[in-house]
């Protein structure tokens, strides 16, 4: 069985590649084969560009299944290009990584509307499909590494609001099974962690893992928006502010059972994730962080 992966140098895709490489013929689609070769091995990377349908068709030729991870809410043609190339190449099944916010009718920000449109394209593609809808990744907390190392501080907006964030390793496990098991076809999995946590609670647990205090400092709305604008276009920064406000109203605290349904395993805890990544928060010099697959909605 040949499986094609997009996002293979990112947070989830790289873990999917490591899970499947021993047993399946993998093609990891990337614009940077050199970087992918360093991370995954030279025999897995295939050059392709989401803006170039011809390169995608070549890279997908002979693939049976596709992991579709796209990155840019302001470039909604990428999913269309990927699905068009998949049909031309004879791909039978696509696993789309979306977001759990699509199920909330109150979520009308730019990022969530883009994810809904992506899901609609997948369902209308004529291909067999599985939808993975994770809550925020625990790995988004790697954005705190510098402030934790240098100041022992985590700074967020709405630090007392809860999110049932999920370990990306569990999302990768769900993706690996969905790519290889016909039982997952036509299903959508809501992927969360085992309990809702606030940023204050995450900071406290991180401090316990590191053996030193880590405190939380509340950002104002203006400070949070300025920080997002420094990283993202204004439309995405505004979407992240809307998303944070929904979280403050309790929209992201529900615990779902998709990880167990997809993998047969219980979802990992934040404390376990923090133990595995403690070195990133202890190091004196910044290590290379995983590539983010999308703004942290």
Beta strands, then each sheet from edge to edge (+ up, - down):
strand 1: 2-5
strand 2: 25-30
strand 3: 45-47
strand 4: 65-68
strand 5: 93-97
strand 6: 128-134
strand 7: 153-156
strand 8: 162-163
strand 9: 188-191
strand 10: 197-198
strand 11: 215-218
sheet 1: 3+ 2+ 1+ 4+ 5+ 6+ 9+
sheet 2: 7+ 11+
sheet 3: 8+ 10-
end
